[in-house]
Amino acid sequence: MIIIDGSEGEGGGQMVRNSCALSLVTGQPFRITNIRGKRSKPGLMRQHVTAVEAAAAISGSACSGLSVGSSELTFTPGKARAGDYRFAVGTAGSTGLVLQTVLMPLLLADGPSRLVLEGGTHNMQAPPFDFIERCFLPVINRMGPRVSARLVRHGFYPRGGGRIEVEIAPAPLAPLDCTRRGALLGVRAQAPYCGLAGEIPQRMIDRARKELPNWGAADFAIRKLPEDQGPGVILMLEARYQEATEIVSGFGQLGVTAERLGKTAAARMRGYLECEAFAGPYLADQLILPFVLAGGGAFTTVKPSQHLITAIDIAQRFTGRAVRLEQQSESGHRVWVG
């Protein structure tokens, strides 16, 4: 059994999700202690419990210690089975993070699957649905499987209530070389909102436009959603290249001005535009599992985060696969698997 100290590395829920996914693929049980030991509220949150429940449900796995607030979990894997599944977080907890937990095992299952996930779709501390659909899944589809995702209803924090539907056609994962992103094809900024005054997304957009003077007026848009899907607002800045797409987000939150959110998001986007890396910091985290399970491949990324380093460590412990991280420039790094 693999023993993991959840307070090491980045010390968050990613360690639980990745461990569940890798356990199902490799057949190795694990126990994790000090779960989310570096967070202000340690222990499992509702979305982590749902993610582990989902992993168990698709495989007949056994687990102990699975409850909100638990600091220790033992997981004995079964075998992932294709099927139609529905999982509800019950709060604004991220549907995308639940998807990350079960996607890799279902990509390698014995038939197609369909997922219905309910909860948060655009909330802090997790990639928004748009990022999963346009940044992450296109890479997965280049590796062999076919995955499509549809946003049925937005779910903002704290209300939740969102819904996404995912279709998965499994196939062996083939190694990829994602070291170049190609020419820039276009940029855009959008601010979906609901249940709030329209001036709030407008102020976010205005500040982002000021910080990104090379973007044209037509690249910025505000989108009003039905009132019952909120309240909430998110600013998403998107850069589309021939081989890669990056989306940077700013989530509306109490105590943070719209102008500050717009400025921060624009600064992060400028950082990506000014480098040559394929993957931004959040995409890099998510590429570790599919690249390791493919048995090879490489991608370039920006300065590695603690999340990325922790994801590499967990993947190596379950698979024994070598993962190398090499700095190529002041801001550019290359990740090799194999």
ABEGO torsion letter per residue (X at the ends): XBBBBAABEAGBAAAAAAAAAAAAAAGBBBBBBGBGAABABBEBBAAAAAAAAAAAAAAGBBBBGBBBGBABBBBBBBBBBBEBBBBBAGBABBAAAAAAAAAAAAAABABBBBBBBBEBABBBGBBBAAAAAAAAAAAAAAAGBBBBBBBABBBBOAAEGBBBBBBBBBBBBBBBBBABAEBBAEBBBBBBBBGBBAAAAAAAAAAAAAABAABBAAABBBBBBBAAAOBEBBBBBBBBBAABBBBBBBBBBBGBBAAAAAAAAAAAAAAAAABABABBAAAAAAAAAAAAAAGEEBBBBBBBBAAAAAAAAAAAAAAGBBBBBBBABAABBBBBBX
